[in-house]
Amino acid sequence: MANPKRELLERTMREGLGKADFKTRMTGPEHEPNFVTDVVVQGQIVGTGEGTTKKSAEKRAADGAPCRTSRVV
């Protein structure tokens, strides 16, 4: 997947599930942060990812979510 976040957003809209929401929080010290992102579709977490940047955490969360979005409905 070249851009899993965009592809997930497009898929949830196409399937009538609404827009996927990416909720990111930072953990760890400021000099060595870690980011954790949850992908939320229709109020349910469908994917979670961690990374050293917000972008990498979002990508990892989206990577696991597409195969599970069909269960949300």
N, C-alpha and C positions, 0 to 999 in steps of 0.2 A: 504494500500500500504506500503510495507516494505521499498522501496527506490524509491519514486516518481520521483526524478531527473533522475536516471538511466533508469527507465521505460519510461519516456518521451523521453529521448535521443534515446532509442531503437525504440520507436514507430515512431518518426519523420523520422528516417533513413529507417525503414521498409516500411513506406508509401511514400517514395520518396520525402519527404519534406526537406531533408538536415538536418544538425545538428542544434539542438536548442541551442541558445546562451543565457547564463545567465549573465546579466549586473547588477552588484551590486554597490550601492553607500551608503556611511555612512552619517547619519544625526545625529544631537545632539552633545552634548559635548563629549570630549574624555573619560571622566570618566563615562559616561552613554550613550554609543552609541546605535543607532538604525540603522538597515540595511534595505534597500529597494531593492528588486531584481525584475527586469523585465525579463520575458522569451520572447525571440525574435525568431520567425520562419519565414523565408523568408521575413525579413524586417518588420514584423508586431509583435506587442506586443500581446501575447496570454495569458499571466498570469502575475500577480504581487503579491508579498508577502512581508511582513514586519516581522522583528524579532529582538531580542536582540543580535543574532549572525548571521554571514553571512550564516552559514549552515541552520539555522532555517528559514531565509528569503528565501533562495533558495528552501527549501522543501515546504514552503507555496505557493510559486509562481508555482512550478511544480504541486502541488496538484490540482489547479484549471485549469491548462492548457490542460491536455489530452483530455477532452471532447470538447475542442474548436479547436484542431489542424486540424480537418477535414475541417473547414471553411477557412483555410488559402489559399488553392489552388485556 
